[in-house]
Amino acid sequence: MVQSRIRNQHLTAINNDSKTNNVIEALHNRFQIMVGKYHPSLYTLLMELKKEQEDVQQMITEVDAGRRI
């Protein structure tokens, strides 16, 4: 069983696939910079998530209209 786990990581490196942890760390870092706090209040968190949702929706609209982002 250990060999298959090592082999899977090896194939991930060979195929230049992203590692889940790297993607999550990047998302966490971006969100922390956006919020500006390590431990935001629930209200601040919800307001920032709402802003993020609006930004993503705007990007989706622009992509659907043919604009490259």
N, C-alpha and C positions, 0 to 999 in steps of 0.2 A: 504494500500500500504506500509506503513512503516513496518508493521509486516513481510511482505514477504522479505524485505531487511534485517531485523534483522535475520530472520530465515535463509536466504542464508548465511550470515556471520557465523551464528552458525554452520550450516552444514559444511562450509569450515573448521572451527576450529576442529570439531569432526572428519572429514575425513582426517585431517592433510594435506589438500591441500595448495599449496603455494598461497600467495596473490600476485596479479599482481604487486602491488607497491613494494613488496620485491624483486621480480625478476628484475624489472626495476632499482631499487636502486643498486642492486648488479652489473648489467651491467654498469650503469653509473660510479660506483666506480672503477670497473676494468678498464674501458676505460680512466678515469681520471688519474689513476696511470700509465697506459701505455703511455699516451700522455705526462704526467708530467706538464700539465698546466691547469688552470681553464678555460681560454678562448683562445684556440689555434687559429692561423690564419687559413684561409680557406685552404691554401696550406698544412699546418701541419695536419689539420684534414683529408684532402684527402689522404695524404701519410700514415697516421696511419690507416685509414680505408682500404687502399690497403694492408698494412702489415697484418691486421687482416683477411682480405679475404684470403690471401695466407696461413696463419696459419690454418684457418678453412678448407681450401681445402686440406691441408696436412693431417689434422686429419681425414677427410673423406676418403682419400686414404688409410690411415693406418687401419681404421676400416673396409673398404671394403676388405683389405688384411687379415683380421682376427686378427689384433692386438687389444688388449684392451687398452683403454686410460683412 
